[in-house]
Amino acid sequence: MSQPRILALVGSLRAASINRKLAEAAVQTVPEGVEVTIYDGLAEIPFYNEDLDVPGSVPAAAQALRDAVAAADGLLLVTPEYNGTTSAVLKNAIDWTSRPYGAGALKERPVAVLSASISPNAAKWAHGDTVKALGVAGATVVENATVHFGGVGERFAEAHPREDAEALTQLAAAVAELVEAARARLVSA
């Protein structure tokens, strides 16, 4: 059986984002042989607009994302919480990869959603909104692959999440669930 390929999408564009650091820490927990790529390029994708989503004329950055998601066996989404919801950049990525409706790259793709926030709420609202958007888009949300990190400004102020044993344990468990869902998808394909 071939090993799954996982694509990580980070909902924060900030270079020193804790969400990005959580994605980096998650990558180091993957089982041997599993390929994980953190997608760079979400900042270049225009906001979804049906006038731009025309066969043969889709913006190159949006098409590159669609192709990367279609080539992945599973997705790891890491969302911050901005004003009580997911970031616009992550929602935009979901919008582009959900099209064409009913046949987009997200269709039936296993997805794990991690959330992180400076608040004690741990971005649970952003998580809920992301899960809802993914479900409507036709993705398969792996509920057992969920981790919420609250108070991240203090918790990870002095150290990268990869140096936090508890965070690594939680990330490893979520990644393992996602990898199993991706393997199951490969077997059934």
N, C-alpha and C positions, 0 to 999 in steps of 0.2 A: 504494500500500500504506500502511495506517495505521502510525503509529509505535508501538512497544511501550510498555507501561506496566510499570514495575518497582516492586515493593514491597520495602522493606528492613525486616527484623526484627532488632533488636539484642537479644542475650541478656543484656545487663547493664542493670539499672535505674538505676544510679548516674548522676547528672546529668553528672558530669565523667568518665565512663567513656571509656577509650581506645578501646573497641570502638565506642562511639557516635561518637567522633571519626573513626575509620576509616570508618564508614558515611558521615559527612559528607564526608570526603575522596573517597570513591568516587563520591558524587553529583556532585561537580564534574568528574569524568572522563567522564561519559556523553556519547555523541554528540549533536549538535544534534537537537532535535526529540523526543528520548526523554524521557519523563516518569518521574521517580523520586520516590517518597515514602518518607520514613522513618516507619514506623508508630509512633504514640504510643498507649499504652493497654494494653500487655501487663500492666502491674501490676494493672489492674482485673479481669482475667479470673480467675474462680475455677479452682481445680484441676479438671481433667477428672473428671467423675463421671457415669456413665450415668444416674443418677437425675435429674440436671439436664438431660441431653441428650434432651429430649422435644419433638417437633414442637409449635411454638406456645408453648413455655415455655423455650426456650434462653435463658440469661442474655444480656442486651442486649450486654454487652461481648464475649462469645464470638461472638455472631451478627455483631457489627460486624467482628470479625477475619475470620470466615468470608467475609463479603461482600467485604471488602477484598482478600483472597487470591483469591477467585473473579473479581474485576474486574481483577486484575493478569495480565499476560502472562508474567511471570517474577518470581522472588523472589531477593533477596540476603539471606542469613542471615549474621550476624556473631556468632560465638560466643566467649565467654571460656571458660576452663577452670577449673571449680570442682571441687576434689578429684578430678581426673583424668577428668572427664567434662563434658558440656555443662551449661549452667545449667538449673535447674528451669523458669524462665520460658520459655525457648526450647523445651524439651521439651513443656511444657504447650501452647504455641502449635501445635506440630506435632500433638499429640494432638487438640486441638479441630478443627483444619482437616483432619484425616484422616477425620473422621466426616461422614456415615454411611460405614461401611466400604465400600470399593470405589467410592464415588461422592463422596468429600469434595472440598473445594476444592483440595487439593494434587494430586489425580489428574492425572498426566501434565503437570504444571506444571514448566517448567524452573527449576531452583534452583542458585544458586552459593553455596558455603559458604566464608566467610573465617573464620580463627581467629586469636586473639591471646592471648598470655599473658605474664606476667612471667618465666616460666621459659624456658630455651633450647629446651625441647620444642615451643614455639610452639603450644601447645594442639592438638597433633596427635591426642591421644586424644579430646578433645572433638569435633574435626572428624570423626573416624572414627565416633563414636557418633551424631553428628548425621546424617551421611550414611546410616548404617544405618537410623535411624528414618525418615528421608525415603524411603528405598527401600522399606521395609515399608509406608509410608503411600501409596505409589503415585506419588510425585513422580519427576521425571526430573532426577537430579543431573548437572550439567554439570561433569564432572571437570576439563576444561581451564580452568575458571573458579575455581580454587582458589589461595588465597594463605594462607601461615602466617606470622605475625609473632611472633617470640620476643624476649624481653628488652625488652618494650614499656615497662616502668617507667623504664628508663634511656634507651631510644632516643627516646621521645616525652616525656621529662620536661620539657624546655625548650621544645619546639615542637610545634605541632599536626601531625598526619600530613600535612596538605595542604601543609606547608612542607618535606617530605622528598621530594626528587625521585625517589629509588628507590622509595619507598612509592607515590607517585603513578603511576609507570610500571607497577608490579605491579598496582595497583588498576585502572588503565585497561585493562590486558590482560584481567583477569578480567571486568570489566564488559563489554568488547567481546564476549567469548565468550558471556556471558549474553544480551546483546542479540541476537546472531546466533541463538541458540537460541530466544529469544522470537519473533523475526521468522519463523523457520522454522515455529514453531507457528501463528503468525497465517496464514501462507500455506496451511498444511494444513487449517486450520479451515473 
